[in-house]
Amino acid sequence: MTTSRLPGRLRAARPDSRRSAEKQTLTAAGRAGFTARGVVYVLIGVLAVRIAFGSGGESADRQGALARIAAQPFGKVMLWALVVGFGSMALWRGAGAVLGRGARRKAGSRILDGGRALFYATVCWATAVYAAGGGQGSSGNAQSQDWTASALELPHGRVLVGAAGCVLIGVGVTLAVRAAMRRFLRQLDTGAMSHRTKQVVTALGVGGGVARGAVFAAAGLFVLVAAVRFDPHEAKGMDATLRSFTQTPAGPWLLVAVAIGLVLFGVFSFASARWRRL
């Protein structure tokens, strides 16, 4: 009697073990992805601080971060580690779009994860090309201007570019507001943190999220201006957007504040790799 039940139990155990293996794989992928994101944001923030004090000739964007990594000992190995990290993030986000991580998950969240998966897949490919010796290609500023110029040439291109700028502004404001409201804590396993650790992670998330949102909103504003003036040269990538903060009445100090915020967001990404519920 007991022996006859064993095959059924084995068949029931196999799907459970398969699902467990899949969950472990996706969890590891997510943690690798957040780590890679953290490395890039910390480096971008450091480069932006150097620019604020007039000692930075490098671009304060992903291309500049890759160049800085490549110049380090074992830089090639580190670049390929980033490729794996970004690829892992694309896999994790893609799984969120397809599998949904819950039957009741809204379609909007799935679409958002799908867009993020596509973005990180693109970043992964660009990083792999650079790591393989293919060069960085055009700068982020040039790419933004080229994309804007191509979009402006389309029918109703001015409206499309203006809408894209408004979307970027909306994304930036949303990121900043959600960070200020500490919404990110819902995604973290705060029960596994000490009280002091939770305070530090909360400060990292708030400061880093607000700074990241400010950069997105500023970039969107430049895209909107490009649409209004019908001039693609008004669009700016991350490097030019960060440099524009030095042209405000606050001078370089606003850039310093935003740059420190980006470093904080990078460190918060490391915390997410450790404590985020994946």
Helices and strands as residue ranges (DSSP letters): H 2-52, H 62-70, H 75-98, H 107-131, H 140-152, H 157-180, G 183-187, G 190-192, H 195-229, G 232-234, H 238-244, G 245-247, H 252-275
